[in-house]
């Protein structure tokens, strides 16, 4: 039994090596070599091992957490909740599953990642994909017009997990939202201040907080002639600019998403070029002076708010960690303004 247990452990380790190589797009020869090692290890268990033996394991894309790991999680959550409460937030909880119709149409291309449950009692249900849509449903149901809330809970995504890179099908989200009527960009600036506080307290090393505005992207794509029905699909592709080369992004937009490219082969005006799409209030001002983009009302509104946001961030003294990044283009349909990512 000890030998078999050791072999199973080696199979698991080798499987992670293969998945990592595939994720990193390693050469076919290198991947084939490691796959051959994996198959050899599986052969050592015997042909009938898979039929006769029952192996205890967690479901794909999930994991257990031991007491030491839970102690670390508790410390992280305490720091997060402490910051939320200092800013006057109160917590709520919502069901882990929602009516399917509540979630459908809110996530663009990512809707295919929602876990659907079997029909129970005539209701079509799905596991929550995030905490934002359930929060919006909670506000609408209870006719709440003003609240500062936080919510820490598990969410579920039917993704292809890459556990070596921290991608799971079950994971926690920590949400902080401000609902109500406020002067423009003040709640946004406070949210960024909170993120800065938490990351600084956890002392995880250097970090940057990326921000963008959907109105800027929509205006930019309109100027470029991107059809309305392709906006969300192209957004999800542009969002990969910080991970893959420009040529790969272009190929996906043209060959997979069906974007018509100019005959000259050059990049349309306004489409981000590689990684030269980052800055602060200075970048917003530069884009406002662009002869084509300045004619688009929603882009101008987004850029004006971005400049205002950085004014408030200067007062909060966090501009050194916040970056206006045009390649941040999350393809979520419920975004109407600013979106944020920590890196």
N, C-alpha and C positions, 0 to 999 in steps of 0.2 A: 504493500500500500504506500509505503514511504517513497518508493521509486516512482510510482504513478503520480503521487502528489507533486513530486519534484518536476516530473515531465509536464504536468498540467501548468505549473507555474512558469516553466520555460516557454510553453506554448503561448501563454498569456503575454509574457514579455516580448516574445518574437512577433506576436500579432500587433502589439503597439508599435514596434519598430516598422513593420510594413505600413501601418496606417499613417505613421508620421512621414515616411518617405513619399507616400501618395499625396499627402496634404502639401508637402513641399515641392511636389512635381519633380521628383528626382528622375534620373534616367531610367528607361525601361530595363536596361541590363541590370542596374543596381536593384530595382524592385524585384525583378524575376529571381535574382540570386537569393534575396531574403525570403521570398515566397517559397522557394525550393527548400530552404532551411525549415520553414514553418511546416510544410507538408511532411518533411522527414520526421519532425518531432511528433506530428499527429500519427504517423505510421507506427511509431514506437509503442503507442498505446494499444495497438492491435485493431484489427478491422471491426471487431464487435464491441469495442469500448463504448462507442456512441450509442449503440442500441441497448446494451445491458447495464451500463453504469449511469446513475443519476448524479449529476454534479450540482451541488448547491452554489448558486451564484446570483448576483443582482441582475435586474433587467437591464438591457442595453441602454446606455446613456444615463444610468443612475449609479449611486455609490453609497456605501455606509460611511459614517463618521465615528471615530473612536473618541474616548473621553478627552484625550489631549487635543484633538482637533476641535471638539465641541467647546473646550475652554477658550481656544483662540477665537472661534466664532462668537462666543458670548462677549468677549472683550471688544470685538469689532462692532457688534450690534449695540453694545452699551455706549460706545463712542458716538455711533450714528444717532441713536435715540436721544442721547444727551444734547446733541447739537439741535436736533429737531425741536425738542422741548424748550431750549433756550430761545428759540425763535417763535415760541407761542403756539406750536402745533399740537393737535390732539389726534389720537389714533382711532381708526375704524377697522372693521373686518367685513369681508364679503365672502360668499360661497366660493368653494374651489371650482365649481362648475356653474356655467350660465346657460340660459337658453341659446341654442345655436344661432338663432336669428339676431341676438344681441351682438354677437361677435362677428358675424359675417359682414364683409364689405368694409371693415375698418383697418385692414392691414395690407392692402394691396396684394403684391405677389406672395407675401408671407402668409396669406390666409390658408395656403395648402399645408402649413405646418401646424394647424390647429388639430388637437386630439378630439375626435368625435366619439361619443359614448353610444352604446347600443340603446335602442328605443326602450324606454321604461315608462309605462303608463301613458303613452301617447305623446310625451314631450321629447323633442329632439334637443339633446344637450351636448355641450362641449366643455372640456377643461379650459380654464382661463389661460390665455396666451400671455397676458401681462396684467398689471393692476390698474392701468389707466382707463380702459373701457369699462370695467366694473365700477370704477369710481364715478365715471360720467353717468352710468345707469343709476347709481345710488343717489346722485344729486338730482337727477330728473324725477326719480320715483318719489323722493322726499321733499321736492320743491325747495331745495336748499340753494340759496343764492350767494352765501358768503361763508367760507370756511377755510381754515388753514389746517390741513390734515397730513398725517404720515401713515404709511402702511407697509409693513414688512411681512412678506409671505412668499410661499412657493408658487411658481408658475411652470407651465408645461409646454414644450414645443416638440413636434414630431420631426425633428431635424436629424441629419446624419451626424451623430456625435463624434467629436474629435477630443476625447478626454485628455489626451496628452497636451492639448492646447486650452484646456479648461472649458470646453463646450459640452454641455450636458442637455439631456431632455427634461430633467427636473432640476430647478435651481431657484435660489432666492432672488427677489427684487426688493429694493428699498426705495419707496416712492415718497416724495414730498411735493405737495401741490397747494397752490393758493388759488381759490375760486372766489370771484367777486369782481367789483368795479374798482379799479385803481388807476392812478396816473400811469401813462405808458412806461414800460420797462422797469418800474420799481420792483414788482414781484420777481421779474426775471433776474434782476441784479441780486436780490436777496437769495434766490435759489443758488446762484453761482457762488455767493459768499458762503453759503452753507456747505457746498461741495468742497470749497477751499478749506474751510474749518476742519471738516472731517478728515480729508486726506492729509492735512498738516498734522493733526493730532495722532493719526495712525502711524505717521513717520514711515511711509512706504518707499521713500526716495523721491527723486525729482518727478514732477508730473506737469502735464499741460491739460487745460480744459478747452476743448474745441466748441465753438458756437457757430451757428449759421441760421438763416431765416428762409423758410420755404418760399416766401414772396419774392425773395431775391432770385432763387433758383427758377421759379415759375416765370418771372420776368425775363431772365436770361435765356431760358429755353424758348420762350415766345419770340424773342428777338432773333434767335437762331433758326426759327421756323420749325421747331419740333411740334408735331401735332398734339393737341390736347390729350387725346387718348393714349399717347405714349409717354406723357410726363412722368407718371409714377414708375413705369418700367425703366426709363432712362435714369431716373433718380437713383434707383437701386444699383445701377451699373456705375454711375459717377461716384457712388459711395465707396467703391473699391479702389479709388485712385491712390489712397495711402498704403495700399497693399500690393498692387500689381502695376506694371509699366503702362504708360499711356497707350501704346499700340494694342495691348491686350484689351484695355477698356474700349478703345475705338472698335476693335473687331467684334466685341460682344454687342455694342450698340448697333452696328451695321448688320452683322451676319445672324445674330440671335434675336435682336429686338426689332430689326427691320427699319432702322433709321436711314433715311436717304442722305448720303454724304455729298457735298459739293463736288462737281466734276473736276475741279482743280486739284482735289485731293488734300487741300489744306483744311485746317480745323476752322469751323465756323466761328465768327466773332462771338465772344462771350463764353464759349465752351472752355472749361478749365484746362490749362496746359500743365501736364505732369504734376509736380508738387508746388509750383510757383503760384499758389492760390491762398496764401496765408498772410495774416497781418493783424492790424487792430483798427482803430478809428481811421488811420491813414489809408488803409485799403478801401474802406467804405467811401471815403471822400474821393479817392481816385476813380472808383467805379461810378460815382455820381457824376463825374465829369466825362464819362464815356459818351460820345455823341449818339450812339444807338440806344444804349441801356438807359440813359437819362430821359428818353422819350417814353419809357414804359412806367406807368403810374404805380403798379404794385411793387416793382423793383425799387423805385425811388422811395416808396413808403418804408419798405424793409430796410433799405440802406440808411435812411434817416433815423429809424429806430435803433439800428446797430450803432450808429454814432452816439445816440443818446445813452444806450446801454453802457458803452465804454466810459461815458462821463460819470455815470453812477459807480461803475467799477473802480474808477480812480478815487472816488470818495471813500469806497470800501478798502482801498489799497490792495487790490488783488489783480490788477491789470498785468502784472508780470507773469501770471500763470494762465491767463485766458487768451485764446487765439481765435480770431475770426477766420474760419477755414471754409472756402467754397466747395471743397470736396466732401464735406460732411453733408450727405444727401439721403438721409434715411427715408426709405420708400413707404412711410406709414401715412395712410390717408387722413388720419385725424390731426396731423400737424397743420396748423394755420399760420404759425409764426416761427419763433425761435426753436431750434433743436440743439441739444447739447450732447457731448461725449467726452469722457475722461480717458486720457491715454498716458 
